[in-house]
Amino acid sequence: MRKILFIGLVWPEPTSSAAGWRMLQLIKLFLDSYEVHFASAAGKSDYAHNLIELGVHEHVIRLNHSSFDEFISRLQPDVVLFDRFMAEEQYGWRVAEYCPKALRILDTEDLHFLRLARQEVYKKGQPLNIKSDTAKREIASILRSDISLIISENEMDLLESEFNIPSNILYYLPFQEDEILADKVEKWLSFEERRHFVFIGNFIHEPNWRTVEILKRIIWPALRKRIPSAELHIYGAYASQKVFQLHKPEEGFYIKGRAEDARRELERYRVLLAPIPFGAGAKGKFVDSMQAGTPTVSSSVGAESMSVEGEWNGFICNEYSEFVEKAVELYHNKELWSNSQCKGVQILNDRYANPTYGTVLLSLCAVKISRLMEDRDENFMGQILLHHQHQAIKYMALWIAEKNKKTEL
């Protein structure tokens, strides 16, 4: 059986973030066909998923340390998958040097440079600059990899049209979800049984914090005036003190902290509010809301690449006043709410419950492995970047390793 090694920036926490859930989906996808190994230099939190129970071999590795060279030389995986471009920068040159025949896959999660560029527009009012230093690093990582997994069709288009990335090294892989079947829908709480508004998001992720700020300062004061009996409940892992300071029960604004089961929590609420001001990729909170039968009011950047032909499980609004109006309408109008719920089921089943994407990826890996050197010769720009940029990263890493040795002495 072939081997695949996942190199994670962190150990997957599927209950904490969409990134953790995405990584777990990828691991499960490869488990049927590969002996799966997962390695990370990060410490494990109490919320890290128990991969051993799934049959995954876990490895603790060290950053900027020659022990990784020995580890990868012994393991000799057929495929190495990097969790975000930073992991590829840190370990890619070592994999290329000590395991040159391994297929190198980059899971981008989202395009970091796009999210950060939009963040600068939001915070500083600067023009959108997607050709930043972060973009140069991330694009270089994509070009060095044999396949890059992209979660958003919008980002696929951007990479091909704006940066001329060859389409044969990109693969669109949306979230891999179970289909919402009729018996599940029948078990959902009804419109009458649900109450209140909700938002959910990991607070390590800057767009989520900014969304909560907008909810607290702008959306909720106006919305509470319209529906005085309603409450807004905010869930999210790793909430800091600045987040908990927003907890105001007298205003109907509740900071609830981590949700142990996001979908089960969301099933209790009538409407999800998400005026996300910037971001990239696909948003796990909306997949969760569709799986929970909870309609949503979102910004356009939030729903980017997730709606189907303009259809959404609720409303897409960028003006705050319209956002409030549509939230009120969705909260009170049972027929509209039910139709929105049905749209969510359709969107999820059409876009995210299609197993073909995963099957094609496994087949693509087999084909790529069989003609690895030919494909790499065709991607000459990637070979140039591997040679030059990785030489710089390599010698910096070796310098750090030597410095660490002296510190250890």
C-alpha positions as CSV (number, residue, x, y, z in Angstrom):
1,M,0.0,0.0,0.0
2,R,1.2,3.5,-0.8
3,K,2.1,5.9,1.9
4,I,1.0,9.5,2.3
5,L,2.6,11.9,4.9
6,F,0.6,15.0,6.0
7,I,2.8,17.7,7.4
8,G,0.6,20.0,9.5
9,L,1.3,23.4,10.9
10,V,-0.9,22.3,13.8
11,W,-2.6,19.1,14.8
12,P,-6.2,19.1,13.3
13,E,-8.9,20.5,15.6
14,P,-12.1,19.9,13.6
15,T,-14.2,21.3,16.5
16,S,-12.2,24.5,16.5
17,S,-11.9,25.6,12.9
18,A,-12.9,24.9,9.3
19,A,-9.2,24.4,8.6
20,G,-9.1,21.5,11.1
21,W,-12.3,20.0,9.6
22,R,-10.9,20.3,6.1
23,M,-7.7,18.5,7.1
24,L,-9.7,15.7,8.8
25,Q,-11.7,15.3,5.5
26,L,-8.5,15.0,3.5
27,I,-7.1,12.4,5.9
28,K,-10.3,10.3,5.7
29,L,-10.3,10.6,1.9
30,F,-6.8,9.0,1.6
31,L,-7.3,6.4,4.4
32,D,-9.1,4.0,2.0
33,S,-6.2,3.8,-0.4
34,Y,-3.0,4.9,1.5
35,E,-1.2,4.2,4.7
36,V,-1.6,7.6,6.3
37,H,1.0,9.4,8.5
38,F,0.6,12.8,10.1
39,A,3.5,14.8,11.4
40,S,3.6,18.2,13.1
41,A,6.1,20.2,15.2
42,A,3.3,21.9,17.1
43,G,2.2,21.0,20.5
44,K,-1.1,19.2,20.8
45,S,-4.1,20.9,22.5
46,D,-6.9,19.1,24.3
47,Y,-9.0,19.6,21.2
48,A,-6.7,17.8,18.7
49,H,-8.5,15.0,17.0
50,N,-7.4,11.5,17.9
51,L,-6.0,10.4,14.6
52,I,-4.7,7.1,16.0
53,E,-8.3,5.9,16.4
54,L,-8.7,6.4,12.7
55,G,-5.7,4.3,11.9
56,V,-3.3,7.2,11.2
57,H,0.3,7.0,12.3
58,E,1.3,10.1,14.3
59,H,4.8,11.6,14.4
60,V,6.2,14.5,16.3
61,I,8.9,16.3,14.3
62,R,11.2,19.3,14.9
63,L,11.4,22.5,12.9
64,N,14.8,23.4,11.4
65,H,16.3,20.1,12.6
66,S,18.2,17.4,10.7
67,S,16.1,14.7,12.5
68,F,13.4,15.4,9.9
69,D,15.8,14.4,7.1
70,E,16.4,11.1,8.8
71,F,12.6,10.7,9.4
72,I,11.6,11.3,5.8
73,S,14.4,9.2,4.5
74,R,13.2,6.2,6.5
75,L,9.5,6.7,5.8
76,Q,9.9,7.3,2.0
77,P,6.2,8.3,1.4
78,D,4.8,8.2,-2.1
79,V,2.9,11.5,-1.4
80,V,3.6,14.4,1.0
81,L,0.8,16.8,1.6
82,F,1.6,20.2,3.1
83,D,-0.9,22.0,5.3
84,R,-0.7,25.6,3.9
85,F,2.2,27.2,2.2
86,M,4.1,27.9,5.3
87,A,4.6,24.2,5.9
88,E,5.8,23.8,2.3
89,E,8.3,26.6,2.9
90,Q,9.6,24.9,6.1
91,Y,9.8,21.3,4.9
92,G,9.4,21.3,1.1
93,W,13.1,21.5,0.4
94,R,13.9,18.7,2.8
95,V,11.3,16.5,1.2
96,A,12.6,17.4,-2.3
97,E,16.2,16.5,-1.2
98,Y,15.6,13.4,0.8
99,C,12.5,12.0,-0.8
100,P,12.7,13.3,-4.4
101,K,10.2,10.8,-5.9
102,A,7.4,11.8,-3.5
103,L,4.4,13.6,-5.1
104,R,4.2,17.0,-3.3
105,I,0.7,18.3,-2.7
106,L,-0.1,21.7,-1.2
107,D,-3.5,22.3,0.5
108,T,-3.9,26.1,0.4
109,E,-7.0,26.1,2.8
110,D,-7.6,29.6,1.4
111,L,-5.4,32.0,-0.4
112,H,-3.7,33.8,2.4
113,F,-2.5,36.7,0.3
114,L,-6.0,37.4,-0.9
115,R,-7.4,37.4,2.6
116,L,-4.6,39.7,3.9
117,A,-5.0,42.1,1.0
118,R,-8.7,42.4,1.7
119,Q,-7.9,42.9,5.4
120,E,-5.6,45.9,4.5
121,V,-8.4,47.4,2.5
122,Y,-10.8,47.0,5.4
123,K,-8.5,48.3,8.1
124,K,-6.5,51.0,6.3
125,G,-8.7,51.9,3.3
126,Q,-5.9,51.1,0.9
127,P,-6.5,49.9,-2.7
128,L,-6.5,46.2,-3.1
129,N,-3.0,44.9,-3.6
130,I,-2.9,41.2,-4.3
131,K,0.7,41.2,-5.6
132,S,2.2,41.5,-2.1
133,D,5.2,39.8,-0.6
134,T,2.8,37.2,0.9
135,A,1.5,36.6,-2.6
136,K,5.0,36.1,-3.9
137,R,5.7,33.5,-1.2
138,E,2.3,31.7,-1.7
139,I,2.4,31.7,-5.5
140,A,6.0,30.4,-5.4
141,S,4.9,27.6,-3.1
142,I,2.1,26.7,-5.5
143,L,4.5,26.6,-8.4
144,R,6.9,24.4,-6.5
145,S,4.2,21.8,-5.7
146,D,3.0,19.1,-8.0
147,I,-0.6,19.7,-7.1
148,S,-2.3,22.5,-5.2
149,L,-5.7,22.0,-3.7
150,I,-8.0,25.0,-4.0
151,I,-11.2,25.2,-2.1
152,S,-12.8,28.1,-4.0
153,E,-13.7,28.4,-7.7
154,N,-13.1,32.2,-7.4
155,E,-9.6,31.5,-6.3
156,M,-9.0,29.0,-9.1
157,D,-10.0,31.7,-11.6
158,L,-7.8,34.3,-9.9
159,L,-4.7,32.0,-9.9
160,E,-5.2,31.1,-13.6
161,S,-6.1,34.6,-15.0
162,E,-4.1,37.0,-12.8
163,F,-1.0,34.9,-12.1
164,N,-1.0,32.5,-15.1
165,I,-0.7,29.4,-12.9
166,P,-0.9,26.3,-15.2
167,S,-4.3,24.6,-14.7
168,N,-2.7,21.2,-14.6
169,I,-1.1,21.9,-11.2
170,L,-4.3,23.2,-9.6
171,Y,-7.2,21.1,-8.4
172,Y,-10.5,22.4,-7.2
173,L,-11.5,20.4,-4.1
174,P,-14.5,21.8,-2.1
175,F,-15.5,20.6,1.3
176,Q,-16.4,16.9,1.2
177,E,-19.7,16.6,3.1
178,D,-22.3,14.0,3.6
179,E,-25.5,14.5,1.7
180,I,-28.4,16.0,3.6
181,L,-31.1,13.3,3.3
182,A,-34.9,13.7,3.9
183,D,-34.8,11.8,7.2
184,K,-32.3,14.3,8.6
185,V,-34.4,17.2,7.6
186,E,-37.4,15.7,9.3
187,K,-35.5,15.6,12.6
188,W,-34.5,19.3,12.5
189,L,-36.3,21.6,15.0
190,S,-39.1,23.5,13.3
191,F,-39.3,27.3,12.8
192,E,-41.5,27.6,15.9
193,E,-39.1,25.6,18.0
194,R,-36.1,27.7,17.1
195,R,-35.3,31.1,18.7
196,H,-32.6,33.8,18.5
197,F,-29.7,34.7,16.3
198,V,-26.3,33.1,16.2
199,F,-22.7,33.6,14.9
200,I,-19.9,31.1,15.1
201,G,-16.2,31.4,14.2
202,N,-12.7,30.6,15.5
203,F,-11.3,33.8,17.1
204,I,-7.7,33.1,16.0
205,H,-9.1,34.0,12.5
206,E,-9.1,37.8,12.2
207,P,-12.2,38.0,10.0
208,N,-14.3,36.4,12.7
209,W,-13.2,38.9,15.3
210,R,-14.0,41.8,13.0
211,T,-17.4,40.3,12.2
212,V,-18.2,40.2,15.9
213,E,-17.1,43.8,16.2
214,I,-19.6,44.8,13.4
215,L,-22.3,42.8,15.0
216,K,-21.8,44.4,18.4
217,R,-21.4,48.0,17.2
218,I,-23.7,48.2,14.2
219,I,-26.0,45.3,13.4
220,W,-27.2,44.2,16.8
221,P,-28.2,47.6,18.3
222,A,-30.4,48.2,15.2
223,L,-31.7,44.6,15.1
224,R,-32.6,44.5,18.8
225,K,-34.7,47.6,18.5
226,R,-36.8,45.7,15.9
227,I,-37.0,42.4,17.8
228,P,-36.6,43.3,21.5
229,S,-37.2,39.7,22.7
230,A,-34.4,38.3,20.5
231,E,-30.8,37.4,21.6
232,L,-27.6,37.0,19.7
233,H,-25.3,34.2,20.8
234,I,-21.6,34.2,19.7
235,Y,-19.7,30.9,19.6
236,G,-16.0,30.5,18.8
237,A,-12.9,28.7,19.9
238,Y,-10.0,30.6,21.5
239,A,-12.0,33.7,22.5
240,S,-9.7,36.2,24.2
241,Q,-10.5,38.6,27.0
242,K,-11.3,41.4,24.5
243,V,-14.0,39.1,23.1
244,F,-15.5,38.2,26.5
245,Q,-15.6,41.9,27.3
246,L,-18.4,42.2,24.7
247,H,-20.6,39.8,26.7
248,K,-23.7,42.0,27.6
249,P,-26.7,39.9,28.7
250,E,-28.6,43.1,29.4
251,E,-28.3,43.9,25.7
252,G,-29.2,40.3,24.6
253,F,-25.6,39.9,23.4
254,Y,-24.0,36.7,24.7
255,I,-20.4,35.4,24.2
256,K,-20.8,31.6,24.6
257,G,-17.3,30.5,23.9
258,R,-16.4,27.2,22.3
259,A,-19.1,25.0,20.8
260,E,-18.3,21.4,21.4
261,D,-20.6,20.4,18.5
262,A,-21.1,23.4,16.1
263,R,-23.9,21.8,14.1
264,R,-25.8,20.6,17.1
265,E,-25.7,24.1,18.6
266,L,-26.7,25.8,15.3
267,E,-29.7,23.6,15.0
268,R,-31.3,25.4,17.9
269,Y,-31.2,28.9,16.3
270,R,-33.4,30.5,13.7
271,V,-30.9,32.7,11.8
272,L,-27.1,32.9,11.5
273,L,-25.8,36.4,11.1
274,A,-22.4,36.8,9.3
275,P,-21.6,40.3,8.0
276,I,-18.0,39.2,7.2
277,P,-16.0,42.2,6.1
278,F,-13.1,40.4,4.4
279,G,-11.7,36.9,3.9
280,A,-11.0,34.3,1.3
281,G,-11.8,30.6,0.6
282,A,-15.0,28.9,1.5
283,K,-16.5,29.4,5.0
284,G,-17.0,26.4,7.1
285,K,-19.6,28.2,9.3
286,F,-22.0,28.2,6.2
287,V,-21.5,24.5,5.6
288,D,-22.3,24.0,9.2
289,S,-25.4,26.2,9.0
290,M,-26.7,24.3,5.9
291,Q,-26.1,21.0,7.7
292,A,-28.0,22.4,10.7
293,G,-30.9,23.8,8.6
294,T,-30.2,27.3,9.8
295,P,-30.7,30.1,7.2
296,T,-28.1,32.8,6.9
297,V,-27.7,36.5,6.2
298,S,-24.2,37.0,4.9
299,S,-22.0,39.6,3.1
300,S,-21.0,38.9,-0.5
301,V,-17.4,38.1,0.5
302,G,-18.7,35.6,3.0
303,A,-20.8,33.8,0.4
304,E,-18.1,34.0,-2.3
305,S,-17.9,30.9,-4.3
306,M,-20.5,29.2,-2.1
307,S,-23.8,30.3,-3.5
308,V,-25.1,28.5,-6.6
309,E,-26.3,30.8,-9.5
310,G,-27.1,33.5,-7.0
311,E,-29.1,31.2,-4.8
312,W,-28.4,31.4,-1.0
313,N,-29.9,29.9,2.1
314,G,-31.1,33.3,3.1
315,F,-29.8,36.7,2.0
316,I,-26.6,38.3,0.8
317,C,-26.3,41.9,1.9
318,N,-23.4,44.4,2.0
319,E,-25.2,47.5,3.3
320,Y,-25.8,47.3,7.0
321,S,-29.3,48.8,6.9
322,E,-30.4,46.2,4.3
323,F,-28.6,43.5,6.4
324,V,-30.8,44.3,9.4
325,E,-34.0,44.5,7.3
326,K,-33.4,41.1,5.7
327,A,-32.5,39.5,9.1
328,V,-35.8,40.8,10.5
329,E,-37.7,39.5,7.5
330,L,-36.0,36.1,7.7
331,Y,-36.6,35.8,11.5
332,H,-40.4,36.5,11.2
333,N,-41.5,35.1,7.9
334,K,-41.9,31.3,8.2
335,E,-42.5,30.7,4.5
336,L,-39.4,32.7,3.5
337,W,-37.4,30.9,6.3
338,S,-38.5,27.4,5.1
339,N,-37.6,28.2,1.5
340,S,-34.2,29.5,2.6
341,Q,-33.6,26.3,4.5
342,C,-34.5,24.2,1.4
343,K,-32.0,26.3,-0.7
344,G,-29.3,25.5,1.9
345,V,-30.0,21.7,1.5
346,Q,-29.8,22.1,-2.3
347,I,-26.6,24.1,-2.2
348,L,-24.9,21.7,0.1
349,N,-26.0,18.6,-1.8
350,D,-25.0,20.1,-5.2
351,R,-21.7,21.7,-4.2
352,Y,-20.3,19.8,-1.2
353,A,-21.8,16.3,-1.2
354,N,-20.4,15.2,-4.5
355,P,-17.8,12.4,-3.9
356,T,-16.6,12.6,-7.4
357,Y,-14.1,15.4,-6.5
358,G,-12.3,13.1,-4.0
359,T,-12.4,10.1,-6.3
360,V,-10.8,12.1,-9.1
361,L,-8.1,13.5,-6.8
362,L,-7.1,10.0,-5.8
363,S,-6.9,9.0,-9.5
364,L,-5.0,12.2,-10.3
365,C,-2.4,11.3,-7.6
366,A,-1.9,7.9,-9.2
367,V,-1.4,9.4,-12.6
368,K,0.9,12.1,-11.3
369,I,3.1,9.6,-9.5
370,S,3.4,7.5,-12.7
371,R,4.7,10.5,-14.7
372,L,6.2,12.7,-12.0
373,M,9.5,13.6,-13.7
374,E,7.8,14.4,-17.0
375,D,5.3,16.8,-15.3
376,R,8.0,18.5,-13.3
377,D,10.1,19.0,-16.5
378,E,7.0,20.8,-18.0
379,N,6.7,23.0,-14.9
380,F,10.2,24.6,-15.4
381,M,9.3,27.7,-13.5
382,G,8.5,25.5,-10.5
383,Q,11.9,23.9,-10.8
384,I,13.6,27.3,-10.9
385,L,11.9,28.3,-7.8
386,L,12.7,25.0,-6.1
387,H,16.3,25.5,-6.9
388,H,16.8,29.2,-6.0
389,Q,14.3,30.0,-3.3
390,H,14.7,26.7,-1.5
391,Q,18.4,27.1,-1.5
392,A,17.9,30.4,0.4
393,I,15.4,28.7,2.8
394,K,17.6,25.7,3.1
395,Y,20.7,27.6,4.2
396,M,18.7,29.8,6.6
397,A,17.2,26.6,8.1
398,L,20.6,25.0,8.4
399,W,22.0,28.1,10.1
400,I,19.1,28.1,12.6
401,A,19.7,24.4,13.2
402,E,23.4,25.0,14.0
403,K,22.5,27.9,16.2
404,N,20.0,25.7,18.1
405,K,22.7,23.0,18.6
406,K,25.0,25.6,20.3
407,T,22.1,26.7,22.5
408,E,21.4,23.1,23.5
409,L,25.0,22.7,24.5
